[in-house]
Amino acid sequence: MCPVTGHVAFTNDWHAPRPGSLLHEGNDIMAPRGRAAVAVVDGFVNHRLGSRSGNAVWFVGGDGNSYFYAHFDSFATVDHAIAHRGDVIGYVGNTGDAAGGPTHTHFEIHPQNGDAINPYPTLLVICPDR
């Protein structure tokens, strides 16, 4: 299941340079403001608020992986909620360091809750409407 519903656009922007000598640890899924972002598997929602991430969710999946979604306009669940695959967990926006830029959802995959991997190959499979 694609992390953002409807028609989306994304490129392989994994490890693109970011300010402060940082590297981009995910892929940005471009979509209109307010589009639903959904749980890719069953799991638990943990809200985060950060200067870089804005309104974000660490999603702990029942598959043993964690997923990070950032820059939401707003949350669709309460913190620490259980969400099932396809449940809306937030809405596309441009909060945090994305303020003033195009609306999108930053998406990361952390296998076995470890370091992020490039989500692009997975997004190519799970996001057919692009």
Salt bridges, closest charged atoms under 4 A:
ASP13 OD2 - HIS24 ND1 3.53
GLU25 OE2 - HIS15 NE2 3.39
ASP28 OD2 - ARG18 NH2 3.68
ASP28 OD1 - HIS24 NE2 3.19
ASP28 OD1 - HIS104 NE2 3.60
ASP28 OD1 - HIS106 ND1 3.27
ASP42 OD1 - HIS84 ND1 3.66
ASP73 OD1 - ARG33 NH1 3.02
ASP79 OD2 - HIS80 NE2 3.25
ASP97 OD1 - HIS71 NE2 3.84
GLU108 OE2 - HIS106 NE2 2.75
GLU108 OE1 - HIS110 NE2 2.63
ASP129 OD1 - HIS7 ND1 3.51
